[in-house]
Amino acid sequence: MPINLKSFIEDESAVKTEGFSGAVFLTYTLNLGFFEQIIAPALERAGCSNVLIITDPDGYAEAMEMGLRNVVYAGLRYVCTPLPRKGYGVQHAKILLMAGANQGRLLIGSGNLTLHGYSRNLEIFSRFEFDPKNPDPEAKQAFHSVWDLLRDLSQNEKFSPSAQRQLDVISANASWLLDQTPTSDSFYVWNNFHSSIWSQVIDWREKSGLQNSPVKALKIFSPYYDQDSGMLRRFSETFLPNEVNLYVSRENTTLNGQALLGNWPKDFPDPQLSDIRESRANQSQRLLHGKLIVGIEEAGSWCIAGSANMTRAAFENSWQNGSNLEMVTFRWSPDPAAFNYLFEDPISITPIAINSLNNSQLTTNSENPRRVTEETVLITELILNNKILSGRLSQWPVIDDENVELIFLRSGLKYSTQIDRDLRFQIPFADEIRTSESAFVRGGGIESLPCWIDIPAVLQEYGSRSYHERIQAKLDTVVGAETLFHELMEFLFDRAIPDQPLSQNYRRSSQKPKGDNSDDEETGDSSSAPDIERFVVPERDPSGLFQIGKYTRLPYSRNIRSLRDLLSIVLLRLTSTPINSTETKVDEDSEGSQGKEINPEGTETEEGQINARQRLCSYLIDYCKRYSKRLCNIDFIEKITPEILLDNHLTLSRVLLEFNSHIIEFGPDDFARCTWLIWAPLFSPSIVGIDEKSTWQLFEDRGMKTNLIETLNRMDIFPLLVVMTSMAMGQPPSWSSGLHMPKVVSKFLAINKMLLKVNSYLPFNVNELTNPISFGIQKVNWDECIRTFSSIMEYLPPARERLSLLFEWIENNNDQTKQSEIIDQIKKANLVTEFEMYKEQPKKILGILTEPDDEGLIYCPRCGGSLRTNTVIEINRGKLVMCSTSSDTWLYKTEKPAKLVL
């Protein structure tokens, strides 16, 4: 039931050809901070540059309050508009329509444009894809129905010119939305703009010949009910079901069990009530917000799903007659069990006594107007065009009052204005609006609710901006470059399918930027990943701006080389000398301000670059934490191939290496931490605190071990492991130093254990690896990396290393010549005393952990006796010492590998 809206928007499907161009949301409530930080960047990556959000006035007012300080792009990148009400009905429909010249994507459901609505609640959504080459009749009907509703709203309601323009642009770019489509008797998309949903349900039953047939069962998901359960009783009295099953979450419903039983018809069987939960492990508690009605007939079953709760406001009347605006899908199947899957995992259903639900946990119904009423003064449009700010009010009792002010919420500026008899007003406004601004009207003791200011010129420029212009604009500013880095890395995080070759139309229409005479790059086909090239250094124009034409010829979403190039250019932008320009730069593409108002002033300085790099360092560390968990996520591994996973791994490794080489704020500890966060989960996730199967084991479980081995060899991944390990760990300490550095020793032992595991999976000779000159490593000597890595692979506990010649002599007890050579080395290593003592009493040799118990005692691992203090002292010095209890065992100090290397 929960849906990841970001994944839905960016999902690569068979119908995705050349991207979308626009998107429309219908929602009751919304969170513009969530939208700008998470959803807007995803829409932009999908090509949606013309975006319209239509919300209820209450939702609009609440979003204004929540986003007053941190919303950045309302009116500049997208239009957010409230839908004026008809009576007491609210705008309650929930849809997302994405459209382009050659594709469409649609959600119709119950979730609002909020974090809870699209990821945390239990919601119901119907998804549709449109492909003009292979149009699905149901999908075509769904798109046509939604577009008909949007046209009805724009023609019959008071949409602002900005909102109307967004619809016109989307329609012009997706003319197929206007095509007529035949209807189906088994599938409909209903809205109640003209007629109630209830009347459409009854009409369908009459046409289907079911009006006189009692329904066997009604199964209803709904969090909200009438106070007297009136709509529920009407369903039962009309359809005469043998049983009624209600599904709610106790904490999220207005259903009062005792009131329901008190109003329930006496001759009808009592409804059966169940509590519904998500059953998947390790999930946050999701509460039911979905709305669904399943009817089971003798001849089949039907399902109504969408935004409509089990209330009169949802079903009983039309929008134009004062009811809520709702949208639902309707499906009929001749199979009575067709919709049983809705009652299966990942949800669990627990029967509860209906009279135990005595008091509603919710104080208000979500369908009732809360703040905005018929008396509320709204600004229905507020537009800045040609240095004139003009607006219109829904009402204004005091006409010709000269003491009226237009007050800006963010800047606090106040302008005197006058309300004309047509409820319009305007003021000269020469100031530049760089980030979202809103204003309200006050005068004569009356105050309107605030409204975002739309700037058509900026909206139009953004809506028509090319991919190259978008990337170039971001790189022109520090804030933009920082945001672009986030965008690129999040795309990499979600990348799970091969790059898609560009269509011929795209290749023909792609033009070189003026002045760019560079050779054409390869196509976007990346079935075999290209080598990671060096840190790219694009040329600059006379003003100091990077010339990135050849690096944006192919969108990064279609070509891994383009993605890697842009990542390098971003880091170069943030480490180069700030551009000296008299032009004032603004934040071109921030994804959100993390709760703070964006202030672009001062970012185009060395200090601004330092601050941005510090933020990116923190972001990269958190990113690697998320990435490490994803490598051990069975659902993720199920949908990705070894080729793409290791391709992503190479790219992230390159980012870390370039951070280590070029970002001074990214210290050695940061690099080491990130190195093990991304490498350990592949083979030994426990050493970074992940108690799950490794990536290797998950691919092995899928039967893809051979494919993984082939890919590891083909992509030459081991030189990268050598370089990053040697840089992260450095040369191991000598045995004499290691005796006094237990934490360092245990960490080296843990990494040694992991590397030995890797070598057992896929043996490799470090001395035969190829020098990875293409990894962008400018300050690392390959030969030194080999020496360091070999030392780590061969690493032993300090005392074990000191005594290694003695162990070697014992192991070669059948080779007198070899033993003679080793004795010469023993003499040079000052091990003669211990060697002679061992020869006199050749007992078993055991390592011992010199960690005392609560009483300060250390025990022999062979006989269990407590060791004398002087014996422990000698052992801690790295000596080979006879057990002081039984004199039957030689002991030396050993160490355990660290459980965690972070």
N, C-alpha and C positions, 0 to 999 in steps of 0.2 A: 503493500500500500504506500509506504513512503516513497517519494521520488526525489532524485537529485536533479534539481532544475538545471544546474550548471552542466551536468553530464548530458542531460536531454538536449540542451541547446547545441552542445559541441559534438554530439554523437555523430560518428561517421557512418552513414548508411548507404545502401546501394543507390538511393535516389540523389545523393549529394553530388552535384556536378560542378557548378560554378558559384555556389554560395547563395546566401539570402541577401535581401536588400532592406527589409523592414520587419518590424514586429509590433504587435498590439497586445496589450494586457488588459483584461477586465478583472477587477478585484474589488473586494469590499474594504478590507484594511490593507495597509502596505507599510513596509519599512524601507525607506529610500536609502538608508545607510547600507542595509543588506543588499539592496538592488545595485547600488553604485560600486560597492566593493567586490561583490561576487558575481552578480548576474550581468551587469553592463559590459564588463570586459569579455565575458563569454559571448554575449551577443555581437560584440565588435569583431571577435575572432571568427564568428560565423558569417560576418558580412552585413549584419543588421545595423545600419547607420541612421535609419529613420525609425524612431521608436516612439510609441504613444502608450501612455498608461491612463486608463479610464477607471476612476475609483469612485466610491461613495463619498459624499461631502464629509461625513464623519471620519472616514478613513483618511481623507485628504487633510483634514484639520489635525488629526493625531500625527500624521506623518510630518506635517509642518512643525509641530511642537518638538517631536523627537529629532528631526533633522535640521533644526534651525541653525546650529553651529557647524555641522559637519557635512551637509549635503553640498555638493560642488557643482553638479552639471544639470540640475533641473532648469529647463528653459534654454540651455545652451547645447546639450547633446540629445536631449529627449524632452518630450512634452508630457507633463503630468496634469491631468484635468479632472475635476469632479463632475459627475453626471447630475445635473439638477433633478430634484425629486419630483415625483407625482404624488402628492398627498403624503402619506406616512410610509410609503414603500421605500426600501433602500436598494441601492445597486448591489446585488448579491451574487451575480454571475461571476464565474472564475474561468477564464480562458487564457491561453497564450497562443497566438497565431504568428507564425514566422512564414514569410513568403519571399520568393525571388522569382526571377524570370522562368526558371526551369524546375522549381521545387517548392514544396510546402511542408510545414511541420506544424502540428496542432495538438494542444492539450485542452481537454474539457473536463472539469472536475470540481473538487470541493476545496482546494487549497488556495489560500490568499497569497499575495506576493510578499511573504514574510519568511523568515528562517523556519518558523514552526510550520507554516503552511506547505513548504516544499521539502522539508527534511525531518521534522521532529514529530509531527502529528501522524496519526493513522488517517490517511486521506484516500479518496477514490479519484483516479484519473483515467480518462480514455485517451489513447494516443492514436494519431493518424499521420500518415505520410502521403504526400502527393508526388507522383512521378508522371509527367506528361507523356512519356514513352510507353508507360504501362499503368494507366490510371486505374486505381481501385475504386469501384463504384461507391462503396461506403465512404471512403476517404473523400472522394469528390463531393458527395452529398454533404458531408460534415463541413468541409470548407465553404461550400456554397451557403449553407445555413448560417454559419457564423458571419460570413461577409454580409448576408442579407440583414442580419441584426445590426451590424455596424452601420450599414447604410441607413437603416431605419432610425437609428439613434442620431446620426449626423443630419438627417433631413428633418426630423421632427423635434429634436431637442436643441438647446442653445449651446452648441459647441463653439468653442473659441476658434478664431481663424487659424491659429497655430495648430490646433488639434485637427481641424478639417484639412489643412495642408498636408499633415503627416499621412492621413488616410488617402488623400489624392496621390501622393508620391508612391505610396505602397501599391495602390491600385494600378498606377501607370507602369510600374516595374513588374507587375504580376497580373497581366491582363486575363489570365486563365481564371482568376477569381470571379470574373463576371460571367463566365460561361454558365448556361442553363444545364441542369443535370436532372436525369430521371430519378424519381423516388422509388424506394423499395418498401414493400409491405412488411418487411422484417427488421428494418432499421430506420430510425429517425433521429434527428437532432431537434429537440423542441426548445423554444423559448416562449416566454409569455408576454412579449411586447404587445401583440394584438389580442390574443386570447389566452385564457388560463391554461396551465399545464393539465389541470384536472379535466377540463373539457376535451383536451386532445387525447388524454388517456381513455376517456369514455367513448369518444369518436372511434378510436382504434378498435376497442372491444366490440363496438357495434358492427364495424366493417368486417371484423374477423369472425363474427357470429358467436361471440363469447358472452354477450351481455346477459344472457339468461342462465349461464353456467356458473355455479359457485366455484370459487377458487379453493383448491385443496389446502394451500398454505400461503401465508404472507410472511416474508422474512425482511425485517426492516432494520437498517443501520441509520441512526440519526442521533446527534447529541441534543438537538433542540426539539421541543414539543410545545404545543399550546398549553396554557395553564390548565385548561379543562380537557386537554387531549382531544379537542374537537376534530381535528383533521384525521387523526388516527381512528376515531370512532366512525367517521364518514367512510373511510376506506373499508372498514370491517362491515358496516351496515350495507354498503353497496356491493361488495364482492363476496360477502358471506363465507369467509374462509373457515375451514374446519379447525385451523390453528393459526395463531399469530405469535411469531417469535421476534422479540425486540432485543437489540444488541446495543449496549452503551458502555462507556467507561464511567465508573461511579463518580470520579472527580470532575467530570466534564459533561454534565447533562443537566437539563432543566426538568427532566421527567420526575414527577412525584408519584411514587407507587401507590400510596394510599388514596390520593386524589383520583388517580386513574381508575382504581378498583371501585371507588365510590360513584364514578360517572359511567362505568362500563355497563352496556346493555345486559339485563339479567339472563336473557336466553342464550347469550353467547359464551363460549368457553373463555376463561380468563387468559390474557396474554401470558406467554412464558418469557421471562427476562433472563438475559445472560450478560455477564461482564466480559469485555473483550480486551485482550492484551496482545502485545507482540511477544512471540515465543522464542525469538532468536537470542542466543546467549550473548552476553557482553554488550547489550544494547541499552541505551537510555530508555526510560519509561515513555512510551508513546501513547497518547490518549486519542480516543476516537474523535475525529472531526469529519470523517467521510459521511456522505449521504447516499443511501442505496436502498432500493426496494426490489425484492425478488418475489414474483408471483408464480406459483406452481399450479398449472392447470392439468386437467385430464389429458389434453392433447399436446402439452409442451410446457414451456416456461418463458417468462419475460423478465427483463431487468431494466429498471430506471436508475440511472446514476448521474450525479452531477452536483449542482450547488443547492438543490432544494431540500430543506429540512422537512420533517413531518409536521408542518404548520399550515394554518390557513393563509398566512402571508406569503408562503411559497407556492401553494397549489391553487388557491380558490379563486383568484382574480387575475386580471391582466395588469401589466405595468401602467398602461395608460389610464386605468381605472383605480390607481392608487396602491396596487400590490407591489411586492418586491419584484425586481428584475432577476429572473432565474434562467439558467440554461442546463438542460439535461440531455443525455443520450438515452435512446430506447432501443432495446434489442429483443427480438422474439426468436425462439428456437423450438423445433418440434420435439426436442429432447427434454423431458422434465428435469433431468439432472445436469443440464448444460451449465448452470452457474454454481454448481457445488464447489468448484475450485476456490470460490471467494471465501469459503468457510474453512479452508485448510491452512497449513503452515504458509507464511511465518506468523500466524496469529493463533492464540489459544482462547478458547471460549469456556467460561465457567458459569453454570446455571446459578442464579441467586433468587431468593424469594422476592417477589415484586413488592410486597408490603415492607420490605427492609429498606427500600429506597424512599425514606420518609421526607427528607429535606434536600432540596436542590443545592448542589455545591456551587452553582453559579447564581449570582444575584440578578443578572440581567440576561435577556435573550439577545443573541448577536444580531437578530434581525430588527430590533427596535432602534429607532433613531435615539441617539444619546445626547449629542451636543447641538447638532444642527436641526432646527425646526423650521416651520413655515415663516416664523418671525425673524429668523436669523438673516442678517445682511451678508451676502456673499459677493465677492468680486468674481464675476464670471469670465472676465478676460483682462489681462494686463500685459501689454505688448510694447516693447521699445523698438521703434522703427524710425530711421532717419532723424535721430535725436529728438523724437517726440515720444513721450511715454503716455499711452492712451489706455483707458480702461472702461469697464462697464460694470454696473452693480445689478444685483438681482432685484433690489428695491431700495428706496431711500425716502422715508416719509417727509423729510424737510427739504423741499426743492428751493433753489435760489439762496440757500444759506451761504454767506461768504466766509464763514468761519469754519471751513472744512480743510482738513490737512491730509495729505498723503504721507504716511510715516514708514520709513524703511527700517526693517527689523534689524539687519546686521549693522549697517553704518550709523543708524540713528538719525539720518537726515530727515528733515521735514520740509514739505513743499505745500504751499497754499494752492487750492484748486477750487473748482465750482462744479457741482453736479447739475448737468443739464436735464431737461424734462424727459429725454429719452434714456436717462440714467447713465449717460456717458460723461467722462471727464478726461482731461489731458493736461500735461505740463511739458514745458521745454526741459530736456534732460541731455546735457552735453557730456556728462561724466561717462567713463568707460566701466562696464560691468565685466569683471574678469572671472568671477565665480558666482554661483547662484545667489540671487538676491530676491527678497520678498518684501511686500508692503501691505499696509491696510489703511482704510479710510476712517477718519474720526472727526466728528463734528456734531454740535447740537445735542450732546449727550448720547449719541449713537456711535457705535463702533462696529466695523465689519470684521469678518475673519480675514486673516492675511492670505495672500495669493502669490505664487511664484511668478516672476517676470519672465516672459518668453521673448527671445530676441531672434526674429525670423532669419536675419542675415547670417547669424552664427549657426543656427540650426541648419540652414540650407548649405552653408559651406561645409559643415561637418558631414551632412548627409551625402554630399557628392564627392568627398575627399577620397583620393585613391590610396591604395595600400602604401605606395612609396611616400606619398605626402604625409600620411599618418605616422609612419616610422620616422621620417625626416623631422617632423614637428616635435616628436618626443625627444629626439637626440639633440635638438636645439636648446634644451634646458636641462638643468641638473635634475629637477623634480621629474621631468618627463623621462629622462634616461633611467632614473631609479625605478619608475613605474614600469617602463618597458622591460627592465630586468625581471621584475615580478611576473609580468605577463608571459615572458618567454619561459621562465622556470616553471610556472604553473602549467603551461602547455606541455612541457617535457614531463611533468609529473603525471599527467593524464594520458600521455601518448602510449597507446597499446596496440595500434595497428600500423602496417607499413605506410609510408608516404604515398599519397595518391597522385598518379601522373596528372598533369594539367591537361584540360581538354584543348583541342585544336583551336577552338574559338578564343580561349584565354591566351594561347600563345600568339595568335594573329593579332589580338587587340593590345597585347602588352607592348608599350612603347618605351624606348630609352629616354631617360630624362635629358633635357637639353644640355649639350656640352659633354655628354658621356660618349666617348668613342671607343670604349673598351670592348673587347670581344664578348660575344654571347657566351653565357654559361651553359652547362649541361642541362638536360631536361630534369623534371622533378622526379623521375623514376629512381627510387632508392631501394631497389630490391636487395642490392648488396651495398652496404654502407660505405661511403667514401672514407679515405683516411682522414684522421683529424689533422688539419693543417696548422701551420704556425699561427701565432697571435697576429691577426690581420691589422694592417695599418692603412686605412683609406686616406686618400689625398684630401686636402682642405681647399676651400675656395678662398678668395682674397680676404673675406671677412672672418675667416677662421672656422667656418662650419664644415663638418665632414661631408665629403661627396660620396654618397652611399648608393649611387645608381646601380652599379653591378651587383651590390649585395642585397638589393630588394627586387631584383628581376623576377625571382621566384619567391612566393610567400613562404614564410618559415613553417607554416602549417602543412606545406606540401613537400618540403625538402629539408633534410637534416643538416646539410651543409649551410643552407641559409640561416637556419636556427643557430648554428655554432658561430657563424660569422657575426651575427647580430649580438650574440652574447659577448664576443670579444670587443666589438665596437663600443658597446655600452661601458665596459670596464675601461677602455681607452678614454672614453669621454669623461669618465669620473676620475681619471688619474692624470689627464693632460692639463696644461696651464689653462685657467679659465679664459673664456673668450672675452676680449675687450670690445664692447659694443655699447653705443649710446642707446640702443633699442632696449626697451623694458621687456623682459621675458616673463611669461606667465606659465603656470602649470598647464601644459597642454593635455595631459592624459592621466591624471592621478586616478587610481582605483578607489580612493577613499582616504580619509584623513585620520583614521584610527581615533575618532572622537574629538579631533582638534580641528579648528578652522585652519585651512591652508593659507599660508602667507608666503607668496612667492618672492617677496622682497628679500634680498640678501642671499639668495641661493646661488646666484651666479658669481660666487667668490670662492677663494680657496677654502675658507671656513665652511661655506655651504657644501662644497664637495666632500670635505672631511666628514661632516655630519651625515651626508647621504651614504658615504662608504661605511660608516659605523652602523647605520641602520641596516645596510645590506649584509654586513657581517652577521648581525644578530638574526636576520631573516634566513641566511644561508644555513646557519647552525640549526635553527628550528626546522628548516626544510629537510635537512639530512635526517633529523629525527623522524619526521613523517615518512621519508623515503625508506628508511630502514625497516619500519613496521610494514610498509607496503610490500617489501620484498618477501615477507613471510606471510602475506595475506593470501589464503588459498583462493579466494574469489578473484583476486587480481591475477595470480599466476595462471588460473584457469583460462583467462581471456587474452593472455599475451604469449608471444612466441619467444624462444631464447634469443632469436636474432634481434627483435625489437628491444627486449630487456637489456641485452648487453650493449646494443647501440645507444640506448639511453644512458647506460652506465659509463660508457666512454665519454659521452658529452658532459655528464655531471662531474666526472673525474677531471676533465679538462678545465671545467669552471673552477674546481678546487685548486688545481695547479696554478691557474692564472691568478686566482686570488692570492695564493701563497707567494707568487712571484711579483705581483704588481700592486697589491693592496696592503699597505704597511699596517693598517689597522687589524688585519687578519693575522694574528700571532701564531707561533708554532704550536701552542696548545690547541688553538682553534682548528688548525689544519689536521693535527693528530686526531682530535675528537671526531671531526667529520670523516676522516679517512676510515676509521673503524666503524663508524655508523653506516657507511655504505658498503664496506667490504665484508665485515663479519657476518651479516645476515645471509650472504650467499652460501656460507659454509658452516659457520659457528655462531649462530645468533645469540646464544646464551651469554657470550662475553660482552655484549652490549645491552644485556638486560631484557632480551626478548625470549620468552619461554614458548617458542613455537618451532615448527619444523623449518629447516633451512630452505633456501631457494632450490638448492641442489636436490634435497629430498622431495620437495613438492613437484619438481619436474620429473623426478624418478617415479613418483606415484602416478604421474600422468602417462607414463610409458615413453617419456621423451629424453631419457638419459643419453642415448646415442646422439640425438639431435643437439643436445646441449654440449656434449663433448666436441662434436664437429664444429659447432659455432665458436666455442672457446678457442679452438685451434685456428680456425679460419680468420677470426677477428684479431688474433695475436694479442690476447688480453693479458698474458703473463708479464710482458715487459712493463706494462702499466702498473701491475701489482708490485713488481720489483721496485720501481721508482717511488711509488707512493709509500710503500712500507719503509724503505730506507730513509725517505724524507721525514716520515712521521715518527720513526723510532730513533734514528741515529745509530751510531755504533754502540753495541752492548758494552757495559762496563767490564773492566778486567776482573779476574776472580778476586784479587785483593780488595778492589773497591766494592765489588758486589757483595762481599761478606757483610758490609755495613749499610747496604741499600736494599733491604728486603722487598720493599714495595716496587722498586724499579725492576728487581730480578723477577718477581712474580709476574709482572706485566710482560717482560720479554719471554718468559716461559709460556704464558698464555698465547702470545702471538706465534711463538715457535710451534706450539701444539696445533694451532689453526693451520699454519703453513704446511706442516706435516700431513694434516688431514687433506689439504688441497692436493698435495703431492701423491697421496694414496689414491685419490679419485682420478687424477690425471697426471702421471709422472712427467716432470720436465727437468731439463738440465739448465740451470741458470746461466752457465758459461756458454751455452749454445744459443741463447736468445739474441734477437736482433736489436741493435741500438735503435730505440724509438725516437729518431730525430724529429718526427713530425708531431710530437706531443706538445709543442709550444714551450718546452722546458729550456729556459735560457741560462739558468744559474746552477745547473746540476751536471756533474760529471758522470757519464754512464759507467765508466770503470769503477768509480767510487761507489756508485749505487750497487754494482755487482758485489763488490767486496763487503759492503755493509749488509746486504741481503743474505749473502752466504754465511756471514757471521751469525745472523739471527736464525737461519735455518739450522745451523749446527750448535746453537746455544745450549749450554748445560748449566746447572746450578753451580755457583762459584767453587765450592769445595770439590764437587764432582769434576769440574774442569781442572782444578789443581792436581787431583789424583788420577787424571786420565791416563798418564803413562803407566801407572801401577795397574790399572784395569786392563790396559792394552797388553802388558806383560803376562797377566793371568790368562787372557783370552788366547794368547799364542803359546800356550804351554807345550804344544807338540812341535813347535818350530824353534829349535835351539839357536839357529842363525838369527832369526828375527828377535828372539829374546835378548841376544847379546847386543844387538843394535839398540834395543829399548833401554837396556841397563846403562849404556853410555848416555842416553838422553836423561835418564833418571838422575844420574850423577850431576849433570849440568843444571837440573831443575831443583836441586837441593831436597830430593825426596829419599835420600839413601837411608836415613834413620828409620823412617816408616816402612821402607821397602825391606830392610833387614829384619825388623820386628815382625812383619807379616810372614817372611820366609820361615822364621822360627816357629810361628804359630799360624799356619795357613787356615784360618777359620773363615766362616761365611762373612761377607761384607754387606752391611745394610745402611741405607740412608735413614736419617732420623730428623724429624721436625723438632727443633728446639723451642717449642712453645710450651711453657710451664702450665700446669693445671692451677686450680684455685688456691692450692696450698704452696705454689711455687716449685713443684716437683716435675721432673722430666723422667720418662720411663723408657727403658730399653724396649724396642719393638719386637725383640725375639723372646726374652725371658720375662719381661714385664716388671723387672726390678727398677727401683728408683736409682738414678745415676748420681754419683757424688758431684759436688760442686766443681772440683778441679777438673773432673772429666768433662763436664758440660762446657767449662771455659775453653778447654783445648779443642773440643768439637766446634765451638763457635769461632775459633781461630782458623778453621779449615783443615784441621789435623785429622789423621786416621787414628782412632783411639779405641782401645779394647774396652768392652763393657765392664764397668767397675763392680757389677753385681755377680755375674756368672762367669766372666772371663771366657765366654764361649762365642763371642761375636765382635767383629770389628765394626765400628760406627763412624759415620762421617755426616756432616750437616747437609741436608737437602732442603729444597723449597717446593711449595705447591704453586702451580699456575694460578694466577689471579682469576677469580670468578668473573670479575668485571674489569675491563681495561679502561673504562671512562672515569 
